[in-house]
Amino acid sequence: MHRAFLLILLSVGFLLAQGNAIFRVTDFPGHELCPRISPDGERLAYTDVNLTGPFPVAHIRVASHEGQNPMFATDRGVDNQYPAWYPNGIQLTYERLVAFTPTDSSYEIWAVPINGVNGAKLIQNNYNFSVMPDISVNGDAAFVTSENINSPFPSFPPLKYGFVPPPAAIMGNFTIAIQPVGQLVVLNTIPGLFPRWSPNGAQMAYCAWNPTTGWDIFVSDFDFQKGMSNFRQITSAPGDEFAPAWSPSGEWIAYSYAQPTTSRPINIFIVNIHDGTQMQETFEPTSAITMPDWSNTPDGEFIYCCSDIDGDFDIYRIPPMISATDPALTGTIASPPVPGIVIPGLAGQRGKAQGIQVIVLNSSWDKTLDEAQGYASKVATRIQGWNEDIFVSSIINGADSGVPHVYYSREEHKKLADDVALYLDGLISSGALYSDAAYNFFPAEPLSDSPYKLSNVDILIEAPSNSEPEEEEEEEEEEEE
């Protein structure tokens, strides 16, 4: 009976990737990549790579959100890929390989109705290599471009399949550009890949290169007068985070994450843009699960993606671990303590947050210092490794107290909070945590006595790397003289 049930599950395309359910949506002989759900949730657009012939040629298909009744939206004579929907839900933009001369060709940004009749060039930056388009709800177009017709990507074909981008140091000139709706002018912005507009069109997520941690997810604000501004780094885990996709609420971002291992499997993670809370959506140890698109459909809320779990790349969808449309689940901070850069949370290795929920705050006077950010991360890593019941949901900036504290939200957590404080004091005394710190965390205090208004946290830790700001110390010395 168990064998018969397994066969039934496989026949409908249901897979388990280490306990997380993934439902297959497409299964053609070639590769299906880059899924995008229409604004109304009814249709699925994706890249279909035909592997027959002397070299692979891609074209755009449109199907129902379940993958049924697929049709071609672009002609199959040239390479077309990476679709994105217009707000009206009846038109697509995409990358198109165009031949300029018998020997020169490059990718341009085109647009086409979903019935595939007479596509037209969208971005008029002639002879520039342009890929990865996205259209905001307001009609603004964002894309990645270079200043010449040659690809800036040394491994552009593998990149088409959602693999890790190469290091920026070996790439050519590449820039995220924006063509505002109704304009012909193209606004060049900053180096980056995979631009994605937020649901309201007022923000953009993208990935940019960090020499220390690799590719990370960033978010910026956008308006026509200021362009892109207020840049925030959302992730910084070791490895590479890329290909972001917004949740329907605009509170979360799903993205592809390749851990720094030899095999470099790719999985889908999600991160809260306000407090850095991260969760791991898929747990596939050897294959790629990548290129997410998070949407509401008539069947419910899903993260669509592409994966080679079953050999070739197919489109799958995953029920998100957290429903971003539920206002009660859109973050842990009711009122952020202070503005500033966000130090991202630890990647949730156990999937949905469980156990004793802990948030670590960088409460150093100068939060821009590497030692301040590193100290908060070190505290989080130590306590999570010390007690398997502890789950650090995020590491963020706290008030500029410069004083260590351990807070507990309920009386039942006081004993553990005291143990955490004593454990951290022991690490400081031994020099294993931070040799220059001359203060103690013990005893723990009630969260109600803190300046923070937080929910969904059992223990809160303020982890400053220095006790007083250096500038104030110098001023005091001058006054004494």
LUMBA-547691 format. One line per field, with one value per residue (C-alpha): chain; x, y, z. Coordinates in Angstrom, 3 decimals. Layout:
N
unit <- [A ...]
u <- [X ...]
v <- [Y ...]
w <- [Z ...]
END
This chain:
481
unit <- [A A A A A A A A A A A A A A A A A A A A A A A A A A A A A A A A A A A A A A A A A A A A A A A A A A A A A A A A A A A A A A A A A A A A A A A A A A A A A A A A A A A A A A A A A A A A A A A A A A A A A A A A A A A A A A A A A A A A A A A A A A A A A A A A A A A A A A A A A A A A A A A A A A A A A A A A A A A A A A A A A A A A A A A A A A A A A A A A A A A A A A A A A A A A A A A A A A A A A A A A A A A A A A A A A A A A A A A A A A A A A A A A A A A A A A A A A A A A A A A A A A A A A A A A A A A A A A A A A A A A A A A A A A A A A A A A A A A A A A A A A A A A A A A A A A A A A A A A A A A A A A A A A A A A A A A A A A A A A A A A A A A A A A A A A A A A A A A A A A A A A A A A A A A A A A A A A A A A A A A A A A A A A A A A A A A A A A A A A A A A A A A A A A A A A A A A A A A A A A A A A A A A A A A A A A A A A A A A A A A A A A A A A A A A A A A A A A A A A A A A A A A A A A A A A A A A A A A A A A A A A A A A A A A A A A A A A A A A A A A A A]
u <- [0.000 2.850 4.403 1.104 0.690 4.215 3.525 0.373 2.315 5.002 2.410 1.050 4.505 4.774 8.302 9.789 13.068 14.123 10.668 9.543 6.760 7.487 4.849 5.932 4.053 5.787 7.570 8.695 11.706 13.902 14.388 11.684 13.103 12.351 8.692 6.591 2.953 0.669 -0.601 -4.043 -2.510 -4.197 -1.275 2.268 4.971 8.323 11.313 11.256 14.687 14.635 17.667 17.395 19.492 23.082 22.611 19.830 17.213 14.826 11.367 8.576 5.561 2.375 0.149 -2.431 -1.074 -1.173 0.964 -1.916 -2.672 0.743 1.149 4.087 4.204 7.313 8.528 10.825 13.374 15.585 16.586 13.940 13.972 13.456 9.809 8.172 4.560 3.142 0.590 -2.260 -1.497 -1.771 1.725 5.226 8.725 11.707 15.306 15.678 18.825 19.112 21.611 23.052 25.427 26.215 28.826 27.502 24.480 23.402 20.440 17.842 14.701 11.520 7.791 5.055 1.344 0.740 -0.801 2.648 1.688 4.387 6.742 8.578 11.759 11.098 14.427 16.039 19.661 20.972 23.744 23.932 23.788 20.534 18.938 16.794 13.864 11.120 8.105 6.707 3.023 3.490 4.963 8.623 11.089 14.238 16.909 20.618 22.790 26.400 27.911 28.777 27.144 29.206 27.975 29.545 28.958 31.782 29.218 26.017 24.524 24.697 23.330 20.216 19.479 19.473 22.981 25.251 26.518 30.291 32.270 31.950 35.730 35.814 32.694 32.531 30.785 27.214 24.623 21.001 19.170 15.644 13.473 10.580 7.135 6.457 10.110 12.797 15.656 17.438 18.630 21.777 21.925 24.333 26.088 23.765 21.792 18.213 16.277 12.735 10.137 8.152 4.374 3.736 6.581 8.191 11.103 13.479 15.216 18.358 21.623 24.971 28.525 30.129 33.865 33.551 30.386 29.734 26.380 23.859 20.287 19.773 16.660 16.382 13.630 12.659 10.810 11.134 12.698 15.303 15.838 17.153 17.998 18.197 20.082 19.831 21.642 19.152 21.348 25.029 25.387 28.530 27.830 25.717 22.181 20.619 17.435 15.107 11.293 8.853 6.000 2.507 2.460 5.867 7.042 9.231 11.644 12.304 15.715 18.150 20.933 24.070 25.952 29.776 30.303 32.010 28.774 27.089 23.475 20.974 17.864 15.105 15.201 12.940 13.857 11.763 12.822 12.157 13.884 16.048 14.229 15.222 13.728 14.774 12.005 13.649 16.220 17.555 21.214 22.533 20.297 19.369 16.054 16.232 14.678 11.688 8.496 6.073 2.436 -1.210 -3.115 -6.685 -5.243 -3.613 -0.241 2.839 6.516 7.187 10.722 12.708 14.753 16.744 15.741 14.315 17.153 16.261 14.906 11.154 8.872 7.717 5.718 6.043 3.497 5.395 6.219 4.888 1.852 2.939 -0.691 -1.393 -0.814 0.043 3.021 4.700 7.561 8.688 9.279 6.254 8.348 11.973 14.324 16.508 17.127 20.308 21.702 20.080 22.284 20.592 19.424 20.963 19.745 17.166 18.751 15.711 13.151 10.256 11.326 10.943 12.247 13.189 12.994 16.000 16.827 20.330 20.705 23.865 23.636 27.159 27.540 28.984 27.038 29.023 32.158 32.951 33.801 30.368 28.514 30.818 30.371 26.575 26.856 29.384 27.079 24.195 26.289 27.676 24.366 22.629 25.452 25.475 21.810 19.955 16.596 17.564 16.635 18.130 15.523 17.429 20.346 19.431 20.415 19.245 19.299 22.683 22.964 26.517 25.484 24.926 21.565 19.712 15.919 13.229 9.603 7.982 8.851 9.224 12.257 14.029 16.185 17.351 17.958 20.157 22.035 22.575 23.913 26.296 27.450 28.280 30.095 32.193 33.116 34.163 36.251 38.090 38.665 36.732 34.092 35.576 38.760 38.374 34.863 34.868 31.249 28.806 25.468 24.199 21.561 18.746 15.906 12.210 11.588 8.950 11.807 13.527 12.947 11.911 8.382 8.844 6.579 7.358 10.576 11.368 14.845 16.368 20.114 21.799 25.366 27.523 31.149 32.379 31.128 31.452 31.867 35.486 34.675 32.945 35.944 38.307 36.038 35.952 39.761 40.081 37.661 39.694 42.873]
v <- [0.000 2.404 1.681 2.376 5.656 6.722 6.006 8.117 11.028 10.809 10.666 14.090 15.597 15.811 15.809 15.975 17.824 16.784 17.290 20.393 19.831 20.947 20.520 20.178 22.440 21.725 18.711 19.209 17.375 20.519 23.052 25.305 28.343 31.806 31.421 34.580 34.706 37.359 40.192 38.566 35.193 33.418 32.835 31.522 32.760 31.000 30.308 27.035 25.915 23.563 21.274 19.867 21.262 22.522 24.847 25.473 28.049 29.526 30.973 32.185 30.066 31.185 28.683 28.631 29.078 25.251 24.894 23.712 24.673 26.161 28.302 30.114 33.867 34.495 33.142 30.156 31.284 33.266 33.088 34.695 34.355 35.848 37.040 39.645 40.835 44.269 45.506 44.863 41.118 40.791 41.832 40.556 41.978 39.690 39.327 38.804 37.865 40.205 39.974 43.347 42.019 38.525 38.260 40.522 39.859 40.831 40.733 43.527 44.165 43.563 43.456 41.258 40.540 37.100 35.904 36.284 38.697 41.142 41.812 45.161 46.562 48.213 49.751 51.972 51.797 50.513 47.923 47.562 44.125 44.218 41.424 40.657 43.058 43.806 46.147 47.934 48.362 51.942 50.804 51.679 49.262 48.059 45.876 44.994 46.437 46.957 49.643 47.337 44.520 41.804 39.970 41.119 37.602 35.077 32.315 33.801 30.489 28.862 32.069 31.598 28.476 30.290 29.276 31.468 34.593 34.798 37.137 40.775 41.083 38.933 40.411 43.209 46.524 45.878 48.237 48.222 50.774 52.202 53.524 55.406 54.874 57.104 58.093 57.173 58.201 55.406 56.173 54.251 53.556 51.152 47.832 44.950 41.998 40.646 43.911 43.330 45.977 45.842 45.323 49.080 50.082 52.330 50.003 47.765 44.582 43.408 41.615 43.370 42.206 42.375 41.482 39.944 37.859 37.561 38.360 39.818 41.127 44.894 47.095 50.722 53.296 54.776 57.778 59.640 62.778 61.079 57.840 55.049 56.097 54.840 51.626 48.860 45.539 42.832 39.703 39.056 35.342 33.577 32.331 33.998 35.396 36.434 36.490 38.248 38.148 40.134 38.627 39.872 42.057 43.621 42.609 39.641 38.732 35.220 34.620 31.969 31.083 29.071 28.104 28.234 24.517 22.492 21.250 24.664 23.473 26.304 26.630 29.186 31.374 34.244 37.376 40.057 43.444 45.230 43.119 40.683 37.541 34.699 31.269 28.425 27.370 24.334 21.808 20.149 19.187 18.544 20.113 23.673 25.174 28.735 31.791 32.328 34.246 34.756 35.243 34.807 32.446 31.103 28.031 30.091 31.689 30.014 30.559 29.414 28.377 26.205 23.150 20.264 17.914 15.488 15.769 18.594 21.951 22.122 24.704 23.944 25.748 25.734 26.755 29.463 28.671 32.055 33.687 37.209 38.254 37.679 41.008 39.106 37.461 40.378 40.916 40.915 44.628 46.816 50.012 49.823 51.080 53.331 53.959 52.624 49.734 46.365 43.538 40.458 37.528 34.095 31.756 29.452 26.022 24.376 25.900 27.642 29.347 27.058 26.710 29.680 32.770 35.083 38.432 39.900 43.693 45.515 48.315 49.673 53.425 53.253 50.613 51.104 49.555 46.057 44.983 46.105 44.134 41.147 41.133 40.916 38.095 36.275 36.492 35.054 32.218 31.284 31.061 29.177 26.630 26.471 25.485 23.549 24.849 28.429 29.826 33.220 34.704 37.893 40.200 43.882 47.358 48.404 51.634 53.328 52.215 50.897 48.707 44.924 43.522 40.224 40.595 37.917 38.330 35.842 34.650 31.075 32.203 34.025 31.031 30.460 34.191 34.230 31.187 32.945 36.033 33.967 31.998 35.207 36.619 33.461 33.835 37.444 36.512 33.837 36.153 33.798 36.370 39.843 40.455 44.228 44.183 45.238 44.617 41.865 40.691 39.181 39.419 39.163 41.699 41.711 42.834 45.231 47.223 47.693 50.504 47.984 47.100 43.667 40.695 37.064 37.113 35.149 36.525 39.795 40.466 43.856 43.176 46.325 45.907 48.910 50.537 54.220 56.205 57.174 60.773 61.467 60.078 62.444 65.442 64.613 64.400 67.817 69.359 67.959 69.525]
w <- [0.000 0.822 -2.593 -4.374 -2.507 -3.462 -7.126 -6.949 -5.477 -8.144 -10.896 -9.942 -9.699 -5.904 -4.486 -1.006 -0.637 2.875 4.287 2.361 -0.184 -3.751 -6.460 -10.085 -12.499 -15.859 -17.304 -20.912 -22.432 -22.284 -19.494 -18.044 -16.245 -14.814 -13.709 -13.413 -12.346 -13.865 -11.628 -11.334 -10.427 -13.330 -15.750 -15.584 -17.972 -18.165 -20.380 -22.323 -23.549 -26.532 -26.281 -29.809 -32.634 -32.719 -29.693 -27.136 -28.134 -25.579 -26.056 -23.766 -22.916 -21.154 -19.341 -16.569 -13.056 -12.701 -15.852 -18.034 -21.668 -22.504 -25.598 -27.191 -26.547 -28.677 -32.007 -31.812 -34.364 -31.972 -28.317 -26.035 -22.263 -18.768 -19.029 -16.794 -16.798 -17.473 -14.898 -17.369 -17.334 -21.135 -22.164 -21.389 -21.510 -22.058 -23.275 -27.033 -28.929 -31.923 -34.806 -35.815 -38.494 -39.759 -36.990 -34.187 -31.965 -28.477 -26.108 -26.075 -24.018 -26.008 -25.272 -26.705 -26.103 -24.617 -27.893 -29.432 -32.207 -33.340 -30.470 -30.434 -28.954 -25.576 -24.516 -27.142 -25.939 -29.272 -29.336 -25.553 -23.953 -21.900 -19.854 -16.765 -17.326 -14.813 -15.045 -11.992 -11.220 -12.448 -15.784 -15.064 -16.665 -14.873 -16.438 -16.376 -19.117 -20.172 -22.353 -25.238 -27.146 -25.497 -22.445 -19.148 -17.791 -18.344 -17.750 -19.141 -20.394 -16.917 -15.401 -17.526 -15.517 -12.188 -11.134 -9.022 -10.817 -11.239 -8.960 -9.944 -10.187 -13.330 -14.903 -17.421 -16.960 -15.810 -14.359 -13.265 -15.418 -15.316 -18.123 -16.448 -17.914 -20.904 -21.242 -23.754 -21.474 -19.604 -16.069 -15.201 -11.494 -9.751 -10.436 -9.671 -11.030 -10.918 -10.300 -9.029 -8.282 -5.046 -5.356 -5.025 -7.367 -4.744 -3.924 -5.801 -4.655 -6.409 -5.716 -5.538 -4.978 -1.521 -1.574 1.905 1.627 -2.138 -3.745 -1.270 -1.464 -1.303 -1.304 -2.407 -2.662 -6.031 -7.357 -10.647 -9.120 -6.903 -8.789 -6.549 -2.980 0.610 -0.177 2.470 2.586 3.601 3.649 4.343 5.074 3.769 0.242 -2.431 -2.243 -5.546 -7.672 -5.184 -5.458 -3.314 -1.349 -2.270 0.858 0.185 3.668 2.669 -0.115 -1.383 -2.930 -4.123 -1.694 -2.502 0.638 0.532 -0.037 -2.735 -4.324 -3.828 -3.755 -4.237 -2.071 -1.557 1.555 2.626 4.589 6.262 4.888 8.195 10.835 8.891 10.045 7.701 7.065 4.800 2.430 0.779 1.993 -1.158 -0.432 -3.955 -6.621 -7.555 -6.437 -7.688 -9.423 -7.062 -7.833 -4.906 -5.874 -4.971 -7.281 -7.300 -5.525 -2.777 -2.095 -3.629 -4.296 -7.856 -8.786 -11.183 -10.200 -11.634 -8.798 -11.349 -13.881 -16.249 -15.072 -14.456 -12.846 -9.286 -6.652 -2.860 -0.214 1.711 5.325 6.316 4.754 3.978 3.486 7.195 9.020 12.204 10.514 8.781 11.206 14.825 15.470 16.205 16.216 15.015 17.748 15.583 11.902 10.354 8.411 8.973 10.119 8.654 10.685 10.689 7.960 9.565 9.270 10.849 8.522 10.205 13.424 16.419 19.970 22.165 19.963 20.408 18.793 19.116 18.926 17.932 20.507 19.920 19.725 16.211 14.274 11.082 12.580 11.331 14.894 16.103 13.437 13.884 17.656 17.470 14.929 17.110 20.134 18.088 16.688 20.101 21.934 19.132 19.131 22.932 23.340 20.624 21.910 21.044 17.630 16.711 14.375 13.541 14.283 13.976 15.165 18.624 20.605 21.116 24.729 24.617 27.571 27.496 28.525 28.387 28.526 28.855 27.783 30.182 33.662 32.415 30.378 33.238 34.213 30.634 30.155 33.281 31.969 28.620 30.425 32.556 29.505 27.624 30.672 30.794 27.120 27.735 30.776 28.801 25.855 23.557 22.689 22.847 24.801 25.261 26.701 30.345 31.272 32.200 30.813 34.100 35.541 32.990 33.137 32.136 28.546 29.881 31.493 28.127 25.601 22.949 21.858 20.349 19.733 18.927 20.973 24.134 24.860 23.643 23.846 23.578 22.419 22.237 21.197 23.208 26.401 25.430 22.214 21.633 20.636 23.943 25.842 23.996 24.698 28.409 28.537 26.865 29.391 32.334 30.941]
END
